[in-house]
Amino acid sequence: MSVARRRVTVVKVHCPVAPETLAAMLAGDGGALERDPTAATMLGIIRADNALGDFGLYHGVTEIGLGWESFTPTADAEPTLGAAGATALSPTVILKTYAPAGADIDDALAALMAAHPWEVPVVELTEAELLLR
């Protein structure tokens, strides 16, 4: 038996959050993400009137992963967090959402990049297939 599939573009945004936000979320306070200025801005873009998170009957669908990012800025960097030559650890959430393959998401991606506070934002795009019922 064949299973129906839908081709999508996967958008993963590595989003820095305040240490207090990550601690609150790890303690079970999911609402902390909505109170974090950076995360709230990114979620607002995903939830806006665009194809991101479009699942037909559901909109603004976003998977949220909690963790940390580690990096070492070079001498030429102007990091938001940390200092040149010193390894830094940033509390981070990964916001993962989907858009129908071929959908025009350029404006939404530009908004995510413009709102991202990192000198070098990490926003991944991949193609995938989702199974449908």
DAVENCOR-V741488 format. One record per residue. RES is the residue in three letters. D_CENTER is the distance of its C-alpha to the mean C-alpha in Angstrom with 2 decimals. Layout:
BEGIN
res:RES d_center:D_CENTER
res:RES d_center:D_CENTER
END
This chain:
BEGIN
res:MET d_center:35.08
res:SER d_center:32.23
res:VAL d_center:28.81
res:ALA d_center:27.12
res:ARG d_center:23.89
res:ARG d_center:21.39
res:ARG d_center:19.80
res:VAL d_center:16.15
res:THR d_center:13.55
res:VAL d_center:10.50
res:VAL d_center:7.24
res:LYS d_center:4.83
res:VAL d_center:2.55
res:HIS d_center:4.82
res:CYS d_center:5.49
res:PRO d_center:9.25
res:VAL d_center:11.13
res:ALA d_center:14.89
res:PRO d_center:16.87
res:GLU d_center:18.34
res:THR d_center:15.12
res:LEU d_center:14.42
res:ALA d_center:18.17
res:ALA d_center:18.40
res:MET d_center:15.72
res:LEU d_center:17.49
res:ALA d_center:20.66
res:GLY d_center:19.58
res:ASP d_center:18.63
res:GLY d_center:15.63
res:GLY d_center:16.41
res:ALA d_center:15.63
res:LEU d_center:11.93
res:GLU d_center:13.42
res:ARG d_center:15.70
res:ASP d_center:13.42
res:PRO d_center:13.61
res:THR d_center:10.43
res:ALA d_center:8.21
res:ALA d_center:10.76
res:THR d_center:10.53
res:MET d_center:6.92
res:LEU d_center:7.95
res:GLY d_center:11.18
res:ILE d_center:10.21
res:ILE d_center:8.77
res:ARG d_center:11.98
res:ALA d_center:14.24
res:ASP d_center:16.97
res:ASN d_center:15.36
res:ALA d_center:14.89
res:LEU d_center:11.19
res:GLY d_center:11.50
res:ASP d_center:15.23
res:PHE d_center:17.26
res:GLY d_center:20.53
res:LEU d_center:21.63
res:TYR d_center:18.16
res:HIS d_center:15.63
res:GLY d_center:12.11
res:VAL d_center:11.62
res:THR d_center:8.36
res:GLU d_center:8.64
res:ILE d_center:7.83
res:GLY d_center:9.04
res:LEU d_center:10.85
res:GLY d_center:12.32
res:TRP d_center:13.23
res:GLU d_center:13.00
res:SER d_center:16.52
res:PHE d_center:17.81
res:THR d_center:21.12
res:PRO d_center:21.40
res:THR d_center:24.34
res:ALA d_center:27.23
res:ASP d_center:25.93
res:ALA d_center:22.46
res:GLU d_center:21.77
res:PRO d_center:19.05
res:THR d_center:17.36
res:LEU d_center:18.11
res:GLY d_center:21.02
res:ALA d_center:23.98
res:ALA d_center:25.20
res:GLY d_center:26.48
res:ALA d_center:25.17
res:THR d_center:22.53
res:ALA d_center:19.83
res:LEU d_center:17.57
res:SER d_center:14.43
res:PRO d_center:13.11
res:THR d_center:9.40
res:VAL d_center:6.99
res:ILE d_center:4.71
res:LEU d_center:2.99
res:LYS d_center:5.38
res:THR d_center:7.59
res:TYR d_center:10.86
res:ALA d_center:13.36
res:PRO d_center:17.06
res:ALA d_center:18.29
res:GLY d_center:19.83
res:ALA d_center:18.23
res:ASP d_center:18.01
res:ILE d_center:14.39
res:ASP d_center:15.37
res:ASP d_center:15.50
res:ALA d_center:12.05
res:LEU d_center:10.69
res:ALA d_center:13.20
res:ALA d_center:12.18
res:LEU d_center:8.55
res:MET d_center:10.48
res:ALA d_center:13.20
res:ALA d_center:11.45
res:HIS d_center:9.68
res:PRO d_center:12.41
res:TRP d_center:12.64
res:GLU d_center:15.60
res:VAL d_center:13.90
res:PRO d_center:10.14
res:VAL d_center:8.57
res:VAL d_center:7.03
res:GLU d_center:8.76
res:LEU d_center:10.83
res:THR d_center:13.33
res:GLU d_center:15.96
res:ALA d_center:16.85
res:GLU d_center:19.20
res:LEU d_center:18.82
res:LEU d_center:22.08
res:LEU d_center:23.65
res:ARG d_center:26.46
END
